[in-house]
């Protein structure tokens, strides 16, 4: 024998909607955090490429290594997957280098800047 039919509640299924909304919010937050982490990695790579390129160019400017400083910087940056966007020899032995990663990021391009020269 069947009992009386269950009364229909206006809140029926609201827990499912709330759980799905919270699940999507968590997924969106994780995607945002992943995007920020990837941006930080790209910025770090661009800065490292600039540091290495500036150090190599400063060695060339001082005569420790052979080659023209900015050409040396471009070669070192290329080995790191970056391109030199600006290179300037300042005061004879100090070199300023700006780099940009060859792989554009979703929200922009990662860039790095560095200056290197003889020890004080």
Secondary structure, DSSP 8 states (H G I E B T S, - for coil): ---------TTTTHHHHHHHHHHHHHHHHHHHHHHHHHHHHHHHHHHHHHHHHHHHHHHHHHTSS-S-HHHHHHHHHHHTTEEEEEEEEETTTEEEEEEEESS-BTTB--EEEEEE-S--
